[in-house]
């Protein structure tokens, strides 16, 4: 795991059918592509009781004490990481020049990700590059995993954070302000909720400028002004057409009035002529 750039999280399963420390299963399966630093869950066999051995006849040997490298030989002090978060504990162990092995323990009494215990204990001297075993609290698998908050992160940052928490990422593009372009503006499920491990988390990344309310209102106002101007022009055309029609009717009325006296005189002459 270390050579592959991955972190092993170990769960113990008590069984007497398999040798101790044999890996029973792993998640994700072999061949799955994961980002560097992602966690692989290993279920390891642990016997229900320690194997009983029959001592050989003869004097009882003296107990063997573990040999710790002296401080003068480049040994480093193991930091105290109990009650810290997993991220803080990993950083402290790496900062001391040591490796870490994560073992998850199901508990409902402690916050998820809090270190329950460590081995070697805090303050012990260890050789550089040796491994510190960290037991980290986690809820049951049925409870799911807490969804981290990635709003405001870049697409790459959000994907890395979600992958490290064993989520898969689905990206949708949307609008945003100038400062939001290229960053996550929304996510589903929301941060702080629980979701099944390896389920999908959808993030919305701002890729196009979003129209502001002021610009939209101005565009609506411009459209209304254009409509009003068109209505005014149409009304003016109707008035001009009516005025022209009235002038044409007025031009015909004077001619009719001027012909009336002539018609009456003609009628009188015709009446006076002998028949």
C-alpha positions as CSV (number, residue, x, y, z in Angstrom):
1,X,0.0,0.0,0.0
2,X,2.8,2.4,0.9
3,X,4.6,1.9,-2.4
4,X,1.3,2.5,-4.2
5,X,0.8,5.8,-2.4
6,X,-2.3,4.6,-0.6
7,X,-3.3,4.4,3.1
8,X,-4.5,1.1,4.6
9,X,-7.4,1.2,7.0
10,X,-7.6,-2.1,8.9
11,X,-10.7,-3.6,10.4
12,X,-10.3,-6.7,12.6
13,X,-12.7,-9.6,12.1
14,X,-12.5,-12.4,14.8
15,X,-12.3,-15.8,13.3
16,X,-10.6,-19.1,14.0
17,X,-10.9,-20.4,10.4
18,X,-8.1,-18.3,9.0
19,X,-4.5,-17.6,10.1
20,X,-4.0,-14.4,12.2
21,X,-3.3,-11.2,10.2
22,X,-4.5,-12.8,6.9
23,X,-6.4,-10.3,4.7
24,X,-10.0,-11.5,4.3
25,X,-11.3,-8.8,1.9
26,X,-10.5,-5.3,0.6
27,X,-12.5,-2.3,-0.5
28,X,-12.2,-1.0,-3.2
29,X,-11.4,-4.2,-5.2
30,X,-8.0,-4.8,-6.7
31,X,-7.5,-3.0,-10.0
32,X,-9.6,0.0,-9.0
33,X,-8.1,3.4,-9.9
34,X,-7.7,5.6,-6.9
35,X,-6.0,9.0,-6.3
36,X,-2.8,9.1,-4.4
37,X,-3.4,9.2,-0.6
38,X,-6.8,7.5,-0.8
39,X,-7.8,4.9,1.8
40,X,-8.2,1.2,1.1
41,X,-10.2,-0.7,3.7
42,X,-8.7,-4.1,4.7
43,X,-10.5,-6.7,6.8
44,X,-7.9,-8.7,8.7
45,X,-8.5,-12.0,10.5
46,X,-7.9,-12.0,14.3
47,X,-8.2,-15.1,16.4
48,X,-10.9,-15.2,19.1
49,X,-8.3,-16.2,21.6
50,X,-4.5,-16.4,21.7
51,X,-3.1,-19.7,20.7
52,X,-2.1,-22.0,23.5
53,X,1.5,-23.3,23.4
54,X,2.9,-26.0,25.6
55,X,6.2,-24.8,27.2
56,X,9.2,-26.9,26.5
57,X,10.6,-28.8,29.5
58,X,13.5,-27.1,31.3
59,X,14.0,-23.8,33.1
60,X,11.6,-21.0,32.4
61,X,13.3,-18.5,30.1
62,X,13.6,-14.9,31.2
63,X,11.1,-12.5,29.6
64,X,12.4,-10.8,26.6
65,X,12.1,-7.0,26.8
66,X,11.7,-5.1,23.6
67,X,14.7,-3.2,22.5
68,X,14.2,0.4,21.8
69,X,16.9,2.3,19.9
70,X,18.7,4.8,22.0
71,X,18.1,8.4,21.5
72,X,21.7,8.9,20.4
73,X,21.3,6.6,17.4
74,X,18.9,8.9,15.6
75,X,15.7,7.7,17.3
76,X,12.7,10.1,17.3
77,X,10.1,10.6,19.9
78,X,6.6,9.4,19.1
79,X,4.2,12.4,19.2
80,X,1.0,12.3,21.3
81,X,-1.9,12.1,18.8
82,X,-4.7,10.5,21.0
83,X,-7.9,12.6,20.9
84,X,-6.7,14.4,17.8
85,X,-8.5,14.2,14.4
86,X,-7.2,11.7,11.9
87,X,-5.8,14.4,9.6
88,X,-3.9,16.1,12.5
89,X,-2.6,12.8,13.8
90,X,-1.3,11.8,10.3
91,X,0.4,15.1,9.9
92,X,2.1,14.9,13.3
93,X,3.3,11.3,12.7
94,X,4.7,12.2,9.3
95,X,6.3,15.4,10.7
96,X,8.2,13.2,13.2
97,X,9.6,11.1,10.3
98,X,7.4,8.1,11.0
99,X,4.8,6.1,9.0
100,X,1.3,5.4,10.3
101,X,-1.1,2.5,10.0
102,X,-4.8,3.3,10.4
103,X,-7.1,0.9,12.2
104,X,-10.8,1.8,12.3
105,X,-12.9,1.0,15.3
106,X,-16.7,1.3,15.2
107,X,-17.9,3.4,18.1
108,X,-20.8,5.8,18.7
109,X,-19.2,7.4,21.8
110,X,-16.6,9.5,20.0
111,X,-16.7,11.8,17.0
112,X,-15.8,10.2,13.6
113,X,-12.2,10.5,12.8
114,X,-10.9,10.9,16.4
115,X,-7.9,8.9,17.4
116,X,-8.8,6.5,20.2
117,X,-5.3,5.0,20.8
118,X,-1.8,4.8,19.4
119,X,1.0,2.2,19.5
120,X,3.8,3.0,20.4
121,X,2.6,5.3,23.1
122,X,3.3,9.0,23.1
123,X,6.9,9.9,24.2
124,X,8.3,6.5,23.3
125,X,11.5,6.5,21.2
126,X,11.2,4.9,17.7
127,X,13.5,4.4,14.8
128,X,13.0,6.8,11.9
129,X,10.7,5.3,9.3
130,X,9.0,2.9,11.7
131,X,5.2,2.6,11.9
132,X,2.8,4.0,14.4
133,X,-0.5,2.2,14.7
134,X,-3.5,4.6,15.1
135,X,-6.9,3.4,16.1
136,X,-9.5,5.8,14.7
137,X,-13.2,6.0,15.6
138,X,-15.8,5.6,12.9
139,X,-19.5,5.0,12.8
140,X,-21.0,1.8,11.5
141,X,-21.1,1.3,7.7
142,X,-24.9,1.6,7.9
143,X,-24.6,5.1,9.2
144,X,-22.7,6.2,6.1
145,X,-19.9,8.7,5.8
146,X,-20.0,12.5,6.5
147,X,-20.0,14.5,3.3
148,X,-17.3,17.2,3.5
149,X,-18.0,20.8,2.5
150,X,-16.4,21.6,-0.8
151,X,-18.3,24.8,-1.8
152,X,-15.8,27.5,-2.7
153,X,-13.1,25.0,-3.7
154,X,-11.8,24.5,-7.2
155,X,-13.0,21.5,-9.2
156,X,-9.7,19.7,-8.6
157,X,-9.6,20.4,-4.9
158,X,-13.2,19.3,-4.4
159,X,-12.7,16.1,-6.4
160,X,-9.6,15.2,-4.3
161,X,-11.3,15.9,-1.0
162,X,-14.4,13.8,-1.9
163,X,-12.3,11.0,-3.3
164,X,-10.2,10.9,-0.1
165,X,-13.5,10.4,1.8
166,X,-14.4,7.5,-0.5
167,X,-17.0,9.4,-2.6
168,X,-17.3,9.5,-6.4
169,X,-17.8,12.9,-8.0
170,X,-20.2,14.0,-10.7
171,X,-19.7,17.5,-12.1
172,X,-22.4,19.8,-13.4
173,X,-21.7,23.3,-14.9
174,X,-23.6,26.4,-14.0
175,X,-23.5,30.2,-13.8
176,X,-21.6,32.2,-11.3
177,X,-20.2,35.6,-10.5
178,X,-16.7,36.7,-11.6
179,X,-15.2,35.5,-8.3
180,X,-17.0,32.2,-8.5
181,X,-15.8,31.1,-11.9
182,X,-14.0,27.8,-11.8
183,X,-15.2,27.1,-8.2
184,X,-17.9,24.9,-6.7
185,X,-21.1,26.9,-6.0
186,X,-23.3,24.0,-4.8
187,X,-23.2,20.4,-3.9
188,X,-25.6,17.5,-3.3
189,X,-25.8,15.9,-0.8
190,X,-25.2,18.9,1.4
191,X,-22.1,19.1,3.6
192,X,-22.5,17.5,7.0
193,X,-25.0,14.8,5.9
194,X,-24.2,11.1,5.7
195,X,-24.1,9.2,2.5
196,X,-23.0,5.6,1.7
197,X,-19.4,5.0,1.0
198,X,-18.5,5.2,-2.8
199,X,-21.8,6.9,-3.6
200,X,-22.0,9.9,-5.9
201,X,-21.7,13.5,-4.8
202,X,-22.7,16.1,-7.4
203,X,-20.9,19.4,-7.5
204,X,-21.9,22.5,-9.5
205,X,-18.9,24.4,-10.9
206,X,-19.4,27.9,-12.1
207,X,-18.3,28.1,-15.8
208,X,-20.3,30.9,-17.3
209,X,-21.1,34.4,-15.9
210,X,-24.4,34.7,-14.2
211,X,-26.7,37.7,-15.1
212,X,-27.1,40.0,-12.2
213,X,-30.6,41.1,-11.1
214,X,-29.7,44.7,-12.0
215,X,-28.8,43.7,-15.6
216,X,-31.9,41.6,-16.0
217,X,-34.1,44.5,-14.7
218,X,-32.4,46.9,-17.2
219,X,-33.0,44.5,-20.1
220,X,-36.7,44.1,-19.1
221,X,-36.9,47.9,-18.9
222,X,-35.3,48.3,-22.3
223,X,-37.8,45.8,-23.8
224,X,-40.7,47.6,-22.2
225,X,-39.4,51.0,-23.6
226,X,-39.1,49.5,-27.1
227,X,-42.7,48.1,-26.9
228,X,-44.0,51.5,-25.7
229,X,-42.1,53.4,-28.5
230,X,-43.6,51.0,-31.1
231,X,-47.1,51.6,-29.7
232,X,-46.6,55.3,-29.8
233,X,-45.4,55.3,-33.4
234,X,-48.3,53.1,-34.4
235,X,-50.8,55.5,-32.8
236,X,-49.1,58.5,-34.6
237,X,-49.5,56.7,-37.9
238,X,-53.2,56.1,-37.2
239,X,-53.7,59.8,-36.3
240,X,-51.9,61.0,-39.5
241,X,-54.0,58.6,-41.6
242,X,-57.2,59.9,-40.0
243,X,-56.1,63.5,-40.6
244,X,-55.4,62.8,-44.2
245,X,-58.8,61.2,-44.7
246,X,-60.4,64.2,-43.1
247,X,-58.6,66.6,-45.4
248,X,-59.7,64.6,-48.5
249,X,-63.3,64.8,-47.3
250,X,-63.0,68.5,-46.6
251,X,-61.7,69.2,-50.1
252,X,-64.9,67.7,-51.6
253,X,-67.4,69.7,-49.4
254,X,-66.6,73.3,-50.8
255,X,-67.0,72.2,-54.4
256,X,-70.5,70.8,-53.6
257,X,-71.5,74.1,-51.8
258,X,-70.3,76.2,-54.8
259,X,-72.3,74.2,-57.3
260,X,-75.6,74.6,-55.4
261,X,-76.5,78.2,-56.5
262,X,-75.8,77.3,-60.1
263,X,-78.0,74.3,-59.9
264,X,-80.9,76.4,-58.5
265,X,-80.5,79.1,-61.2
266,X,-80.6,76.5,-63.9
267,X,-83.7,75.0,-62.4
268,X,-85.4,78.4,-62.3
269,X,-84.6,79.2,-66.0
270,X,-85.8,75.9,-67.1
271,X,-89.1,76.5,-65.2
272,X,-89.6,80.0,-66.8
273,X,-89.1,78.8,-70.4
274,X,-92.3,78.1,-72.3
275,X,-93.0,74.6,-73.0
